[in-house]
Amino acid sequence: MNFLNISNANCRNCYKCFRNCIMKSIKIKDEQAEMVKETCIYCGACLTSCPQGAIKFESDLSMVKAAIEDGKKVIVSLAPSFIGAFDVLESGQIVTGLKKLGFDIVEETAIGAEVVENLYKKYIEENKKENIITTCCPSANLLLEIYYPSMIEYMLPIVSPMIAHGKILKRLYGSDAFVVFIGPCISKKVESRDFQHETAVDGVLTFDEVNTWFKEENIYLKSLDVDDFDNESFKTGSSFPLKGSIVKNLFHETQASYELISVSGIDECRQVLDSLAKGELKNVCLELNTCRGGCIGGPGIPKESPSYYARKKRVKDYVIKKEILDYDKFLDLPKGINFKKLFFDKSIKKIVASEEDIEAILKKMGKYTKEDELNCGSCGYDTCREKAQAIFEGKAEYNICLPYMRNKSESLTNIIFEYTPNCIFLLNDELKVLEFNPSAERIFQVKVDYIKGKPISMLIDDSDFIEVMNNKENILAKKVSYSNYGVVMLQNILYLRDQNVLLVIMSNITREEKQKEELKKVKENTVRAAQNVINKQMRVAQEIASLLGETTAETKTTLTKLKMITLAEDGELK
C-alpha cells in the first residue's frame, strides 16, 4: 500500500518535495515526482514542504467515522503532544471535544509509554548489549531497517507506546473495540499495519485531521467544559514527546553505564548512526527522533498550532503537573500481552555505477572537469556525482540541474544569436552598441569589435532609436530603406524596461522588395500593351463596324476588363 501519494493533477513540478526529501525517496520520471515506497521512512518532510498540497497520505478518517456510526466502542489513544497542538485552556477540553465527535473512551498514549519505559529497563538489565537504540519512533526504525541494517542488533525489541497502548486497550475493552491513535505522526499509519501487531490499532489520525474535523462540526475546544481522561497517565510517559526524555527516564534508576545520546532530525540521526557504524562510538544508548525536537515537531500538527518553542513549553508545563507512576500500579496492568517487536533487514540492493558510467553522465550534463562539478545542491543532491548515480538508477533526470539548464539555455540563445539570418543588436541608453550579431556585421559591413561600444549613428540613422528610448514605446514591423547598404529592412525596436536597453531585430526584405518592384514594372508594361491592343482593336472594330454596322461596345468592355485584371494581379514573378 502507498501511504503517501502525489497527485499528478495538482503537482506543478516545482520539485520542492524532492529537494526536501533527505532520503531521496522521491524520484523524477518524465518530469513528474513519484514516491519510492521501498526506501521511504515516512518522515513527512515532503508532505509539509509541498506548496500545492499535491501530496496526500492514506486517511483512516472515513473508516473511523463509519465505526462510530456503526455503534462500535471507539477508543482514542491520544499522543501526549496534543497539549501543544490544540488550542485548549485545559487538557480536559480535548477529551470533551473528542467525545462530542462520537468517541466513547479517551486515554493518553502516555500509558503505553510507561509500559515501554519499564520494558526497556528490564531488557537492558537482562541483556548486556554493547550499544542500545530506543525504538519508539517508527520513522527512525525504518531508517535503521532500510539504511543501517547492521545496527538492528542494537535496537530494543519492544513495541512503540502506540502499539503497547493499543494492545492494553484491546485487552481491557475487548478485541472488538475499535482503537484509534491520534497524534502528530504519519509513519504511525505505516506502523499500525505491521503484520506483527496489525490488530492492536484499527485506525490512525493526525492532529491535523482531527482539527479539521472539529472545524467541520463547529466544535471550539476553548469554549468546552473540562472532562477527565478515562484512565490516568503519569509524568514519565507524558514526557515522551520531548527529545531526550526517554533516555533520561530510562537511566534515572538503572545502573547500566551507557553514554546517553539524544538526537532529533534525520540529519542528526544519520550522523550518529554513521559514527556508530564506523566504530567511532561505543557503549552508547541512542534515542533517535526523526522530527525536530521529538514528536512536538511532527508533520501531522495543524498549521495554525503555536510555534515549535511554544509547543515545547506547553508539553513541559503539562508534564510538570503529572505524578510519577507507582511501579506497583504498573504491575497491575493486564498480564500475558506480547510487547515484543522484531526488526528486519529491509535494505535495497543498490547497483553502483562504474566510474565510466558516472563520467559519461557528467559529460552529458556538461561537466567535463572537476571544476565543472559545482556541487551546488540546487538539484537536491549534495554532489554532482550523487546526482549522476541517481540518474544511473533512474531516479533523477538531467534537466533538474540549474547550471546544466542555464548553460543549455545560454547555448541555445547563442546559437540563435549567431546563426539567425536576422540582424540582432543591443543598444544601451546612450544608443551605443552592446551586442552585434554576425548577420548585422554582414549587412552593415562592419566588425563587431569595431562597432561595439560606439554609437549606432555611426552606421545608420538613429532617429527611430531615439524615439523608442524617449517614449518607451516599441516600433514594430517598420519598413526602412538603407540605400547606402543596398538593403530594405523590416525593423523592430523593443524597449527592455528592466535592463533599460533597446533590442533591435531587423529582417532583410530586400529581395521581396525587388520582386515587388519587378512585378510593378511587368504590370505597367502589361497595361501599356493592353492599352495599345485596345486602341488597335478600337480602330479595327470601327472599320469593321462601319462595314457590318456593329457597335464596338462589347469589345471595349472585354478589353477593359482584361486591363483591370492585369492591374489587380499580385504575387511573385515567375
Number of C-alpha atoms within 10 A of each C-alpha: 7 11 15 23 17 21 16 13 7 11 17 16 14 14 21 16 25 26 19 18 21 17 17 19 19 25 21 19 12 9 15 16 24 19 20 15 15 12 19 21 23 28 27 24 18 27 24 17 18 20 14 13 14 17 21 14 16 15 17 17 17 10 13 22 14 12 19 18 10 10 10 15 17 23 27 27 26 25 28 29 32 24 23 25 30 23 18 17 14 16 19 17 23 27 24 20 21 20 17 13 15 17 23 17 19 23 23 26 28 28 28 26 29 26 21 25 22 15 19 21 17 12 14 17 13 9 8 10 17 12 19 23 22 23 27 23 23 25 26 27 24 25 26 26 21 19 19 18 16 12 17 18 15 17 21 22 19 22 25 25 26 30 28 26 29 27 22 21 24 18 18 12 15 11 13 12 19 25 29 24 28 26 29 27 28 25 25 25 23 20 23 22 16 11 8 13 19 13 19 25 28 21 22 29 24 24 26 21 19 20 20 13 15 17 11 9 10 9 18 15 24 15 11 17 13 17 16 14 18 14 10 13 22 20 19 22 28 27 24 28 25 21 22 21 17 24 22 15 18 19 15 8 9 12 10 13 10 17 13 16 15 21 22 22 17 22 13 16 21 20 12 18 21 14 12 17 14 9 9 10 14 14 15 18 23 26 25 31 30 27 24 18 20 24 26 31 26 28 26 24 26 18 11 11 16 16 14 16 12 14 20 24 14 18 22 18 12 19 19 13 10 16 13 14 16 9 10 8 8 13 10 8 13 12 9 7 11 11 19 14 15 11 17 13 15 16 16 10 6 7 9 12 15 11 11 9 14 20 17 15 21 22 14 13 22 17 18 14 10 8 8 15 16 11 15 14 14 13 22 22 21 12 15 24 17 14 25 26 21 20 19 18 14 12 19 26 19 18 14 16 20 14 19 17 15 12 14 15 12 12 12 12 11 13 11 14 19 16 12 14 17 21 24 22 23 21 24 17 15 14 19 19 21 19 18 22 21 20 21 20 17 12 15 17 11 14 14 16 11 8 18 17 16 16 17 20 13 10 15 12 11 13 9 14 24 15 14 16 23 11 10 15 13 18 16 14 14 13 15 14 15 15 8 9 12 10 17 20 20 17 21 19 23 20 23 15 10 6 9 13 20 27 19 20 19 23 18 19 17 16 11 12 14 13 16 16 12 14 18 16 12 15 18 14 12 16 18 13 13 18 16 12 13 21 14 12 16 18 13 13 20 16 14 14 14 11 9 10 10 13 13 17 10 10 13 16 12 11 18 15 11 17 19 12 11 16 15 9 10 11 8 9 10 5
